[in-house]
Amino acid sequence: MKTILVTGAAGFIGRSLLKQLVEDNYKVIALDNFRFSNQSQISQHPNIEWVVGATRDWNLVSDLVARADGIVRGLLDFAKPEA
């Protein structure tokens, strides 16, 4: 079974991607920092591994990428510019 890393996995698009990937028999590493979403909205499934973190965390992302066969970028973290 192939493993796909999905960033921004708890958002609207990310949740739709997770559903489709699981239906297509993929294992999913779902990365989200829940900054713009709610943990109560996430899907629990044996083929989904939820990781709370940010794409700006290079060490975390490097570890997750090493475990994945592919990556779908649902969202990247961004910093709010200084006013």
Secondary structure as UniProt FT lines:
FT   STRAND          3..7
FT   TURN            8..10
FT   HELIX           12..23
FT   TURN            24..25
FT   STRAND          27..32
FT   HELIX           39..41
FT   TURN            46..47
FT   STRAND          48..52
FT   TURN            55..56
FT   HELIX           58..67
FT   STRAND          70..73
//
